[in-house]
Amino acid sequence: MMRRLVIIIVIGAILGLVSGDTAMAATPSQDLQAGIQKNDIKIVKKAVDELVRQNDEAAFNSLSNAAVALDGVAESTEMLWAILEGIGRLANRAVIPKITSFIIKYKDKDLGRALLSAMRSNQSLEMIPLLSAIVDKGTYEMKLECLRQFANIRIKESAEALINLLKTIDEKDRSRQELLEYIYASLNDLTRAPDKFHTNYTLWVEWWGKVKDKPAAEIIVKKKALSGDGNVDKYRPMTAAQSLEKDKVIVVRNDECDANIKKAGGKGFDGNYDKIQDILAALNIPFTLIGKSELDKESYSLDDKWALVFNCNFFMDHCCNPEHLKMPPSNKEGQVIRTKECPGTVNHINHKTELSEKTIKKIRRFVETGGYLFTEDLNIMEIIERAFPKTISKSTFVDEMTVRILPEPAAVLHPYLKYVFEAPPMAQPPAVSMPGQPSGETKSVKPGELSMDSEWQIDNQSPNIKINSQSDVVVLITSPQMAKLYKDEGAVAVTFRVVDPSIQMTGGKGMTYLPGGRVLHVMSHFGHQRSKVSEFALQNLLVNFLEELGKYKPRASKVVKK
């Protein structure tokens, strides 16, 4: 009888452990696996936090094994990023070499690139050898990312590592010019060296020889916290975009409702859902603003233009009478969008402001020959589906919602995502070398630069993005919520390259630059985001797009037919 009682007690304890209501608590590793199996992001995040506090090799093994298991599983992107962000917060001296080896092992896979990106959160001294090793053994895009990350670790050792890397490069080697540019950019961001050192190899090396024995405070510049009303130009370089010529960057707005608005004394809806021209002006990026009516003229040429930036606008048949409401609430869903749902009963002024087929062909040729095209929301229907039908299209119209956004792991090191998922700089304490002590005794580094908590405001009846060509379209930003709701990629920002093989361009020279024009499309509007961080994410996307244009100038030279 006693033996039977013991067996019952043991079985009860085991069942209690499984059900979670026993005295035997599950370990953080077991909690992590349970969260993954249940697809419960809250359990996963809690377990990750516990493993970060554990901060030892066993914690790394649990997190890295989970990351490998989730890699490539589209519906698990949110959990994967939570786990990678956790690895990025480990700072035990014994763990960092293992992270280094892991990144190098998976350097040719999305997992390796994503983890390197997640390491932005780690500002410990131990990151210096990790970044140096990946500069040596990583892929080219990884090298560039590491050179950027050195500037995040605002200590004297970062400057020393950058100078040592600088000495390994022949400044006359054209194939390594981009690496030099990244080193110079980080040194200028990190140090108190004069501006005249900006891209001068010799002066940088001589300067370090003079200051290397001085205190860090005399060498390293502290980042200043941003004020609440700033924009991204207050904390990031954007010289190439700000140096563009005014008549090369064309912002297009709907102007075909203006006459009716003027007659009504400025009342009514002008058909525009955005004013990107205001954003560019605030960022000191030169541009010329034109109306759709001007672009639609056969005489308006894009031959000497470099970028077209479209404000989202309502181009379909609608009432433009300013005495009527600008756009009433709609009870239509899915594939149907409101068009003539005007509450007025008389004096309708119905019209369409859709670009002509000739203009669509003009836009397509512009991109084929190296032009840069930025579109948002409804532009996917008016422009993208007609000019580039095999790339992306509208799948349905979505309801207004606020969604969490994440970088697509495969594209996390894409140049258009620079600063997008990095928190704006705050006043930071200097990094401190983490003592190699047993688990639980080493202080983990708190997240600083990496920001995975951005939310994006999706406006009512925004067209969802359908990917028609997986090989041509790069998904930059996704929303797990959108992916689950609409059973697709959950794409909220995408880009693709357009190439006409019958022509070649003499512009766009650069080691990593591929021929053709670029299109960047987003599912959102400027000025509608609920936080400054989220608004910065959208601003940085556009700035990165124009920075690339300003750097490579693909239409600066004459287009030559082959």
Secondary structure, 3 states (H helix, E strand, C coil): CHHHHHHHHHHHHHHHHHHCCCCCCCCHHHHHHHHHHHCCHHHHHHHHHHHHHHCCHHHHHHHHHHHHHHCCCHHHHHHHHHHHHHHHCCCCCCCHHHHHHHHHHCCCCHHHHHHHHHHHHCCCCCHHHHHHHHHHHCCHHHHHHHHHHHCCCCCHHHHHHHHHHHHCCCCCCHHHHHHHHHHHHHHHHHECCCHHHCCCHHHHHHHHHHHCCCCHHHCECCCCCCCCCCCHHHCCCCHHHHCCCHHHEEEEECCCCHHHHHHCCCCCCCCECCCHHHHHHHCCCCCEEEEHHHHCCCCCCCCCCCEEEECCECCCCEECCCCCCCCCCCCCCECCCCCCCCCCCCCCCEECCCCCHHHHHHHHHHHHCCCEEEEECCHHHHHHHHHCCCCEEEEEEECCEEEECEECHHHCCCHHHCCCCECCCCCCCCCCCCCCCCCCCCCCCCCCCECCCCEEEECCCEEEEEECCCCCEEEEEECHHHHHHHCCCCEEEEEEEECCCCEEECCCCCCCCCCCEEEEEECCCCCCCCCHHHHHHHHHHHHHHHHHHHHHCCCCCCEEEC
